[in-house]
Amino acid sequence: MSDWGQDDYDDPDTAEGGDEMSGEEPELYYESVDEFVREYLRHVYKRRIDGCHRCWAGQWWRYDEAVIRLEALWRAWEHLRQDPATGMSIWFRDHADHHMPALMDPDGPFAGATDGEENTCKKGEPLPYVAPPEGVFVDVREHTTAGSRRL
């Protein structure tokens, strides 16, 4: 006899053919933190950025703290997207809703990025974005092997 529900729900980490059992890591959806910010984060985490109540730098990649926090957000998203039940809820609650206010705080890493169109946006618009110089962020998928990939 098994515990309630055990027969109804398989653990995806131990199910035959799952990524854990095969030793394969899931393919990254985004190639880099830059692609994650450009294609996803700035479009789903829309806020009015006025340089007073919230700050954001279009050239976010110039700020070490921002790069570290955004890389953490990306890696957590890549991992949690694999959980179709609560992954995105957990990602917002535990990751985005923790790091984004710290990044956009007027005393945060973007405190000096308060002027110009590249650092401001209206409510409902994507967060400002300026492309980094070529080569700053490489395609992580091309520079890792299946055995060394980490999410």
Stockholm file with secondary structure:
# STOCKHOLM 1.0

chainA/1-151         MSDWGQDDYDDPDTAEGGDEMSGEEPELYYESVDEFVREYLRHVYKRRIDGCHRCWAGQWWRYDEAVIRLEALWRAWEHLRQDPATGMSIWFRDHADHHMPALMDPDGPFAGATDGEENTCKKGEPLPYVAPPEGVFVDVREHTTAGSRRL
#=GR chainA/1-151 SS CCCTTTTTCCCTTTSTTSHHHHTCCCCCSSSSHHHHIIIIIHHHSCCCBCSSSCCCCTTGGGCHHHHHHHHHHHHHHHHHTTCTTTHHHHIIIIIIHHHHHHHHSTTSTTTTCCSSGGGCBCTTSCCCCCCCCTTSSCCTTTSCCTTTCCC
#=GC SS_cons         CCCTTTTTCCCTTTSTTSHHHHTCCCCCSSSSHHHHIIIIIHHHSCCCBCSSSCCCCTTGGGCHHHHHHHHHHHHHHHHHTTCTTTHHHHIIIIIIHHHHHHHHSTTSTTTTCCSSGGGCBCTTSCCCCCCCCTTSSCCTTTSCCTTTCCC
//
